[in-house]
């Protein structure tokens, strides 16, 4: 079943998932939530759950515990204080068990509103909401099963974006790629989330936001193979939709803390070799700027590649500013277009 919905703000998109829940006869409704904060976990319980839970927010009880602290009967006791004695053991055991599942599945939020006790006296969630930490999929993915992390409402992914997303899910590194303008003339292959923001903001500040082909980053020490696949995807997009205007590709980023620059550049170089003909056809000029472990070796490899493939590759070390290199790239594209 598929239903297209248009929101009041004009955003439109398909709704493809519908939840049908079984009816469970019950009298009492309870509320339970677990939230992962920066430095602790917060567990909350209310004997007045359901649609009107917020009207009875004064009955909500919460406890906080450090990330390495266990949840036991003593910690749970303040939550169940005032509950009937015959329910306390089951409630405490249930809350502790739910917290263990919360940790085991790498959740960031779990909320049951409400849960009740079924005819056999067992806790039964009538409505449950869970948020998973998508960066933990490489570890907990097999436990989650076939889980789909939805995009913001109204947005769909291109095949290239889907491929990079699948790479990102399968590694402990970070690989992000979003196509902004398939016909853009300035493309990014930036290492590090902070550097990707600087490059993107600088291109926009210089008045060339509409020409920015993509936004993305690779970080967290991806291996050579992962970097190759990421670079191969970016280059394929950057050399599509060719026209008479030259293009610029910004490779690199800031100064790495632990990422082996030479190792990641090896993967990028493999992709550049494969796309050399397409890069020449696109009149692509490549601007490389990087620092960090083995950066001298990585930059030397890039210089040698430019000579080998007859590609215009301008190479800079950490002494050069990222914003200045962005300005050079835009001047090249802008000057060549005029």
N, C-alpha and C positions, 0 to 999 in steps of 0.2 A: 504494500500500500504506500502511496506517495501523495502528499498534499503540499502544494505550494502556498506559502504563507507570506503576506506582506505586512511588515510592521508599520507603526505610525510614523516612524522616522524615514520611511521610504526603503529600508533594507528589505530585500526579498530573497527567499531561499526555500529549498524543499525540506519538509519534515517527513522523515522516512522511518522513524522508530516510534512505536506505540507500546505502552506497557499495559497488559491486562493482568490484574491481580485477583487471586481467589478470595471469596468472601469468607471471613472467619467470624463467627458469632462471638461477641465479647461484651463485657461490662466496663472494665477499667482500661484506661489508656495511659501509658507511661512514656516519658521522653528520655533519650540517652544520646549524648554526643561526645566525641573525642576529637580534639583538635591538636595538630602539631604546630607548636610555635617555634620561634627561633632558638630558644634555650630550654624549653620545657614542653610537657604535654598537659593539656587541660581536659579533665573528664567531668562531665556535667550530667546530673540526673534530676528529673522532676516527676513527682507522682501525678502531675496534672498535665499530661501530654495531649496531643491531638491538635485540632484546628485552632483551638483557643489557647494554646500554650503561652503565647505572649501576654495574654490578659492575666495569666497567673504566674508571671515571671518571678514574683516574690517567693515562689515555692521552689525555684531552681537552686540546686546546691552544686558547688563545684569544688574540685580539688586539683592542685597542680603538683606535678612530680618531675624531677630532673630526668633528662633523656636516658640516663643510665640507671635510674631508680625503678625497682619493680613495683607493680601494683598488687597489693595483697589485701587480705581481709581487714587489717588495721587501717590501711589507707582508704579503703572503700567505705568503712563504717560511717563517716560523716555524711555520705551520700544517702545511705539507707536509714539514717536516724529518723525515728517516728513512723516507720513503716510497720505493718503488722508483723509480729514475731514469726508467724508461720511462713511469711514470704521472704524474710531477710536472708536466710541461707541460699535460697535459689537466686535471689537478686544479686547477691554478692558474687556467687559463682558465675552467674551469667555475665556481669560487668567485667570480671577478671578475664573470662574466656574471650569476650569480644575485644578486649584490649590486646590480648595476645595475637588474635587474628589481625588486628589493626597494624601491629608491628611487623608481623610475618609477611604481610602483603604490601608493605611499603606504602601505606595510606598517608594522606595528609589531613583528611577529614572523614569522619564517619558520623552520621546522624540518623537515629531511628526516631521518627515522629509520626505515629506512635508505635510502641510495641505493647503486646499484651500477653496474657497467659491463655493457651488454648484449652480445649476440653480435658486434655490429659494433664494439665498443670505445667506444661513446658512453655518457656518464653517463645513468643512468635512475633517477629517484626511485621507489622502491617504496612509500613512504608519505610524505606531505607535509602539513604543517599551516601555514596562513597566517592571520594576523590583520591585517585592514585597518583603517585609521583612518577610522571612519565620518564624521568631521567633514570629510574631504577628498572626499566624494562629489561635491560641486559641481564639483570639478576633475578627479577621476580616474574618476568614474562611468562615462563612456563606455568607458574601458579595462577596467573590471571586468565590464561586461556585466550580465546579469540576476542580481545578487547580492542575497540576502535576509539582512538582519541579524536573527538570531533574538532573541526576547525571552527573559528568564530562563525556565527550564523550568517549565511549568505555568501560565504567564500568557499571556493573549490580549489583543489591543487592541480597543477599541470603534471604531466607524467614525469618531467624532470624533478619537480619538487617532491613528488611522491617517492621517487627513487632515493633522493638524498635523505628524506625522512626515514626510509627503511634502513639506510646505512646508519643513521644516527641512533635508531632504536637498538641496533645490534652491537653497539660499541660503547665503551666507557668514555670515549672522547666525545666532543661536541661538533656536529656537522649541521649547519643551518644554511638554507638556500631558499630565497623568495624572489620570483621574477616580478619586477616592477614595470618594466617596459621592454617587451621582446625586441623592439626596434631601436632601443637605446644605443648610444655610442660611447658610453662610459661604463665599464664593467669592473666588478670587484671580486678578488679572491684573497680575502683578508684573514690573517691569523689573529684570533682573540676578539672577544666580544667588545671590549673597550675600544680597540683599534677600529673595529668595523663601524662603531658609532661615530668616531672622529672622521673617518674617511667619508661616510655618508653625509654627515652634517656639513663637512667642508664643501663637498660637491654642491650641496643645496645652497649653502651660504654664498657660493660663487655664482649662483644663478643658473646652475645646470641640473637642477633636480629632475626636470622633465626628461633629461637624457640619461639618467641613471638606469642601467639595465636591470640591476638586481641589488638585493641586500642579503648579506649572509656572513658566515664566519666558520673557520675551522680552528679548533683549539683542544686542549686536554691531551696533547701528545698522540694524535692519530698515527698509526703506522704507515709505512710507505704505500701499501696496497690501498688503504682507506683514503689516503690523500690523493692517490692516482684516480680513483673512481670519482671522488669529489671534483677534482680539477677537470676530469674528462667531461663531466656533466656541465660545469660552468662554461668551458670552452665551446662545447657543442651549441649551447644557447647563444653565446656571445658572437659566434660566427654565422648565425642564422639571419635571415631577413636582410641580406646585404643590399647596400645602395652605394652611391658614389662617394659618400662621406666617410673618411677614415674613422677608426675607433681607437679607444685607449683601454688597456687592461691594467689595473693596479693590483700587484701581487705583493704579499708580505704583511707587514703590520708593525707592531711595536717591538719591544725588546722582550724576548721570551724568558721565562723563569726556568723552565725545565724541558720544554719541547726542543728536541734536536732539530735545529734548522736545516742542516744538511740532509737529514733523513726525510723530512717532509718535502724538501725541495726535490729530492730524487723522484718522489711520486709525481710532483707537478711537472718536472722535466720530461718524464715518460709521456704524460698527456700532451705536453707542448710538441713533442716530436711527432706524435700521431696526428696532430692538428696543424702541422706546419703549413701545409698547402692552403688550408682554409684560412689560417691567420694571415697569410700573405694576400689572399684574395680579399680579405676584409680590410686590408691596409691597417692592420692592428699594430700599434706601438705599445710595448710592454714596459711598465715602470715597476721596478722591484726595489723594495726597501725593507730591511729586516735586521734585527740584532738578536743576541742570545747565544746559547751553546752552539758551537761549531758554525757560527754565522759567516765567518770568513770563508770557510770551505764552501758553504752553500752559495754565497754570492759569486765566488770564483766559478762554480759550476754553471751559474746562470750566464755569466759573461762568456764563457766558452761556448755555451749553447747558442747564443746570439750569433757568434762567428760561424759556428758549424752549420746552422740552418739559414743564415743570412736573414735573420729577423732583427728588427730594431728593438733591442732590449737595453734599457737604461737601468743601471744597477747602483743602488745607494746603500750605505751602511747606516748605523744608528745616529751618526753625526748629522744626518740630514733630517729635516722635519717632515712629518707626514703631511701636514697641511701644504707645505711648499711643493711637495711632489704632486698632490692633487691639483694644485694650480698649474703646474707644468703640463699635466695630462690634459686638462681642460683647454689650455692655451694651444696645445697641439691640435685637438679636435676642432676647436673654434677657428683657429687660424687656417687650418686646411680646408674648412668649410667655406671660408669667406673668399 
